[in-house]
Amino acid sequence: MQRFDINHTAKVVECLQHGVKLVGVKCLPLHAMESTRQLKFARLIQKEMADIFQFDMRGTFGNIMITVTMVRVSPDLGVAKVYVSLFPVKDKKEVLEKIKEHTVELRHNLGQRIRKQVRVIPELMFFIDDSLDYAERIEELLKKK
């Protein structure tokens, strides 16, 4: 079993919190290979999806706080992978399935908001972002020692 010092583990946690990947001793952006156009489009989708979850679809998912943590867009801008963080939820997979059931409605709402800014409304794919859970787990392990 490989042991890491506290500074290395703290650096990993810091990188995860800022959405970057630790390579050696440097934190590199996770989106290093994405074009500027993809990044701008991803930010637009992230902002609009956050508003949709917060205001338009509030009653659909109950009293769950859904945070859009990251959006990845394919090079042709046709597919958007939306990473969500769910709080307070015991069964995250069940809520994710409920979100996936409403994908058509979510895409329609997104289209209503961004139709004047883009040519094609991307297909939406939803995933659970567990980076915060991972960071909490690392912090727990550090506190035990």
Order of alpha helices (4+ residues) and beta strands (2+ residues): alpha-beta-beta-alpha-beta-beta-alpha-alpha-beta-alpha
